[in-house]
Amino acid sequence: MAWNKPGGSSGSNNRGGNGGLGDLLNRLPGFGGGMTEGSMLRWVLVAFGLWLAFNCFVLVTEQQRGVVLRFGQFDRVMQPGPNLKLPWPVERVIKVNATQIKTFNDTVPILTRDENIVSVEINVQYRVGDAKLYLFGSRNGDAVLAEATLSAVREQVGKSDLDTVLSARSALSVSSKQRLQEAMERYKTGLVITELNLPNARPPEEVKPAFDDVNSAQQDKDRAKNEAEAYASKIVPEARGQAARVRTVAEGYKTASIARATGDAERFTLLVQQYKAAPEVTRKRLWLETLQQVMAHNRKVVGGDSRQLIYVPMDGAKGSMPGPATAIVPDLVSPTVNATEDSVRSGRKGREEVIR
């Protein structure tokens, strides 16, 4: 049987039999009869069509964003899903992973506000927020983020004292994250900061002995300050109470002295009036009152001749033994009363001597 006869098992049936690619192309307009003669035109057209189909179809996954460049210039951003573009070299697509979380870790020595050096560990987690800015906003967004992170952390730690950096770093983390995000937007890196933590802070090994000495001095200072405050809290109320007591006693003494002086003045005024009315009686009453006061505060010795002798201690000490004393006899103590003015004056002078 001839190879080119219908129904025969010829080589043409093996090369382009029913259901094959050659049979499909034979059925298309303009492609009939070409395969049997070995024409390559239709194969070139088929290859070009397949390349065009695959080149214009772009599948972007959920984690990616496609940046479309038309003749090298940014045109648009493809969202996740199937997308179409113009064939290369008109348009090309750069896929960027927008959901991948990247990390940056570093440990840097930083000077605090109270002039202490502390080594701070930094942990930053970030992702791509804007694919266009990530590719074309800055030359190297990751390197910019590293430098901006160190700058933001140094700024916030430099504004805080050592105790805050060692024990309360959560507030520093929040403020540093805010400053870093502002820097990323200002530098147009297209990055979004998801987390910024300061997990640890410690003094450098080179200055650890000096740091321990500073801590000991600070603790001694705090202890002395607390002791001083406790002493002040104890002594100040006592001093204020003592001052109030002294003030009250002084005011009471002042009131009593004024009242006593006022009473003595009134009594003397009344006594003068009584003396003018009855000189002899008043003088006798004053003499008796004075003698009663003297006798009440001194020892009494009765002599052999039944005369009463009064011994007045010379030193005036209470309870002391009497020294050399002057005997005051009744004639000296009770002079004769005369009605003349000279007798009254001499009697007053004698009473004053007795009182002294």
Buried (B, 14 or more C-beta within 10 A) or exposed (E): EEEEEEEEEBEBBEEBEEEBEBEEBBEEEEBEEBBBEEEEEBBEBBEEEEEEEEBBEBEBEEEBBBBBBBEEEBEBBBEBEEBEBBEEEEBBBEBBEBEEEBEBEEEBEBEBEEEBBBBBBBBBBBBBBBBBBBBBBBEEBEEBBBEBBBBBBBBBBEEBEBEBBBEEBEEBBEBBBBBBBEBBBEBBBBBBBBEBBBEEBBBEEEBEEEBEEBBEEEEEEEEEEEEEEEEEEEEEEEEEEEEEEEEEEEEEEEEEEEEEEEEEEEEEEEBEEBBEEEBBEBBBBBBEEBBEEBEEEBEEEEEEEEEBBBBBBEEEEEEEEEEEBEEBEEEEBBBEEEEEEEBBEBBEEBBEEBEE
